[in-house]
Amino acid sequence: MIYRLFALIKFWLSSSNQHGVHSPFVYRFITKCLYSAPHYKTSKSHNILLKTIAYFEIGQVQLVPTNIAVEKEITKHLNEVSFTKSSRELIFIDGLDKETIDEYIVNNIGIANDTVIFVNGLYQTKDTFKLWESIKELKQVKVTMDLFYCGLVFLRREQVEQHFKIRI
């Protein structure tokens, strides 16, 4: 608990809002998705997840591990979304560990340039934050957004490598 409090303070001191972003892709995502309505009545990370799915018009989501509560939350607000064992659109990772990173990011042959990887609970422990930092160092990862409650990973090969800490 103390770790998360200090991590939150450090995050707030080092993060920015849309004005600190110089990437058009990220700026549009922040202003047209994260900071805009609707605001779903759910947890911060699930609110971000729902907005991300709606913004990118994602039709298929892969939940790692399978999570009935998250699946129900998504279908409650966005009923056109289906759930698969391997999605090229959005991978939701809840519970970060080295094996999950290797299986679903590093060695995932089904992953595409436009795949969004949503990582829940970046600051749960020091170890999960270290794993988040290791994701940022992967050669195929071009853009990351640390939103404290969760993180977003984009592989966009056409984009320069950039890592953001965004206050929401």
VEXDREN-2710 file (C-alpha; in Angstrom, 1 decimal):
% VEXDREN-2710
k/r/px/py/pz
1/MET/0.0/0.0/0.0
2/ILE/2.8/2.4/0.9
3/TYR/4.6/1.5/-2.4
4/ARG/1.5/2.5/-4.4
5/LEU/1.1/5.8/-2.6
6/PHE/4.7/6.8/-3.3
7/ALA/4.4/5.5/-6.8
8/LEU/1.3/7.7/-7.3
9/ILE/3.0/10.8/-6.0
10/LYS/6.1/10.1/-8.3
11/PHE/3.8/9.4/-11.2
12/TRP/1.9/12.7/-10.7
13/LEU/5.2/14.6/-10.5
14/SER/6.6/13.1/-13.7
15/SER/3.5/12.8/-15.9
16/SER/1.8/15.3/-18.2
17/ASN/-1.5/15.9/-19.9
18/GLN/-2.2/16.3/-23.6
19/HIS/-0.1/19.5/-23.7
20/GLY/3.1/17.5/-23.1
21/VAL/2.5/15.2/-26.0
22/HIS/4.0/15.8/-29.5
23/SER/2.8/12.7/-31.2
24/PRO/-0.4/13.4/-33.3
25/PHE/-1.6/9.8/-32.8
26/VAL/-1.2/10.0/-29.0
27/TYR/-2.6/13.5/-28.8
28/ARG/-5.7/12.6/-30.7
29/PHE/-6.2/9.4/-28.6
30/ILE/-5.9/11.4/-25.4
31/THR/-8.2/14.3/-26.4
32/LYS/-10.8/12.4/-28.4
33/CYS/-10.8/9.2/-26.3
34/LEU/-9.4/9.5/-22.7
35/TYR/-10.6/13.0/-21.9
36/SER/-13.9/12.9/-23.7
37/ALA/-17.3/11.6/-22.8
38/PRO/-18.8/9.1/-22.1
39/HIS/-17.5/8.4/-18.7
40/TYR/-18.6/4.9/-17.8
41/LYS/-19.5/4.2/-14.2
42/THR/-16.8/1.7/-13.5
43/SER/-13.2/1.5/-12.2
44/LYS/-10.7/3.9/-13.8
45/SER/-8.9/1.1/-15.7
46/HIS/-12.2/-0.4/-17.0
47/ASN/-13.3/3.0/-18.0
48/ILE/-10.1/3.5/-20.0
49/LEU/-10.6/0.0/-21.5
50/LEU/-14.2/0.7/-22.6
51/LYS/-13.2/4.0/-24.1
52/THR/-10.2/2.5/-25.9
53/ILE/-12.4/-0.3/-27.4
54/ALA/-15.0/2.3/-28.6
55/TYR/-12.4/4.7/-29.9
56/PHE/-10.6/2.2/-32.1
57/GLU/-13.9/0.4/-32.9
58/ILE/-12.5/-2.9/-31.7
59/GLY/-14.6/-5.9/-32.5
60/GLN/-12.5/-8.7/-30.8
61/VAL/-10.9/-8.8/-27.4
62/GLN/-8.6/-11.4/-25.9
63/LEU/-8.7/-11.5/-22.1
64/VAL/-5.5/-12.9/-20.4
65/PRO/-6.4/-14.6/-18.2
66/THR/-10.1/-15.2/-19.0
67/ASN/-12.1/-13.0/-16.8
68/ILE/-15.9/-13.3/-16.7
69/ALA/-16.3/-10.0/-14.7
70/VAL/-14.4/-8.0/-17.3
71/GLU/-16.2/-9.7/-20.1
72/LYS/-19.6/-8.8/-18.6
73/GLU/-18.4/-5.2/-18.0
74/ILE/-17.5/-4.8/-21.6
75/THR/-20.6/-6.5/-23.0
76/LYS/-22.8/-4.4/-20.7
77/HIS/-21.6/-1.2/-22.4
78/LEU/-20.4/-2.4/-25.8
79/ASN/-22.5/-5.4/-26.9
80/GLU/-20.9/-5.7/-30.3
81/VAL/-17.6/-6.9/-28.9
82/SER/-16.7/-10.6/-29.1
83/PHE/-14.1/-12.5/-27.1
84/THR/-11.5/-14.8/-28.6
85/LYS/-8.5/-16.9/-27.6
86/SER/-6.3/-14.8/-30.0
87/SER/-7.2/-11.3/-31.0
88/ARG/-5.3/-9.1/-33.5
89/GLU/-7.2/-6.1/-32.2
90/LEU/-6.9/-5.8/-28.4
91/ILE/-5.2/-8.0/-25.8
92/PHE/-6.2/-7.3/-22.2
93/ILE/-3.6/-8.5/-19.8
94/ASP/-4.6/-8.6/-16.1
95/GLY/-1.8/-9.9/-14.0
96/LEU/1.6/-9.2/-15.5
97/ASP/4.4/-11.8/-15.3
98/LYS/7.4/-12.7/-17.5
99/GLU/5.6/-15.7/-19.1
100/THR/2.7/-13.6/-20.1
101/ILE/4.9/-11.0/-21.7
102/ASP/6.8/-13.7/-23.6
103/GLU/3.6/-15.6/-24.8
104/TYR/1.4/-12.6/-25.7
105/ILE/3.8/-9.9/-26.8
106/VAL/7.3/-11.3/-27.6
107/ASN/6.4/-14.6/-29.3
108/ASN/2.9/-13.9/-30.4
109/ILE/2.9/-14.5/-34.2
110/GLY/-0.8/-13.3/-34.4
111/ILE/0.0/-9.8/-33.2
112/ALA/-0.4/-7.1/-35.8
113/ASN/0.8/-3.5/-36.3
114/ASP/-2.5/-2.1/-35.1
115/THR/-2.9/-4.4/-32.1
116/VAL/-3.6/-2.6/-28.8
117/ILE/-2.2/-4.3/-25.7
118/PHE/-3.9/-3.2/-22.5
119/VAL/-2.0/-3.9/-19.3
120/ASN/-3.9/-3.6/-16.1
121/GLY/-2.4/-2.8/-12.7
122/LEU/1.0/-1.5/-13.6
123/TYR/1.8/-0.3/-10.1
124/GLN/0.4/-3.2/-8.1
125/THR/3.9/-4.2/-6.9
126/LYS/7.5/-3.1/-7.6
127/ASP/7.8/-6.3/-9.7
128/THR/4.8/-5.5/-12.0
129/PHE/6.2/-2.1/-12.6
130/LYS/9.6/-3.6/-13.5
131/LEU/7.9/-5.9/-15.9
132/TRP/6.1/-2.8/-17.4
133/GLU/9.5/-1.2/-17.9
134/SER/10.7/-4.4/-19.6
135/ILE/7.8/-4.2/-22.1
136/LYS/8.9/-0.6/-23.0
137/GLU/12.3/-2.0/-23.9
138/LEU/11.0/-4.6/-26.4
139/LYS/12.2/-3.9/-30.0
140/GLN/8.7/-4.3/-31.4
141/VAL/7.1/-1.8/-29.0
142/LYS/6.9/1.7/-30.4
143/VAL/4.5/3.6/-28.2
144/THR/3.5/3.1/-24.6
145/MET/1.2/5.1/-22.4
146/ASP/1.5/4.8/-18.6
147/LEU/-1.8/5.9/-17.2
148/PHE/-1.0/4.7/-13.6
149/TYR/-4.1/2.5/-13.3
150/CYS/-3.2/0.7/-16.5
151/GLY/-0.9/0.9/-19.5
152/LEU/-1.4/0.8/-23.3
153/VAL/1.1/-0.6/-25.7
154/PHE/1.1/0.1/-29.5
155/LEU/3.4/-1.6/-32.0
156/ARG/2.9/1.0/-34.7
157/ARG/6.0/0.4/-36.9
158/GLU/5.5/3.7/-38.7
159/GLN/5.9/5.7/-35.5
160/VAL/9.1/6.8/-33.7
161/GLU/9.6/5.1/-30.4
162/GLN/8.0/7.2/-27.6
163/HIS/6.9/6.5/-24.1
164/PHE/4.4/8.7/-22.2
165/LYS/3.1/9.1/-18.7
166/ILE/-0.4/10.7/-19.0
167/ARG/-2.5/12.0/-16.2
168/ILE/-6.2/11.2/-16.6
END
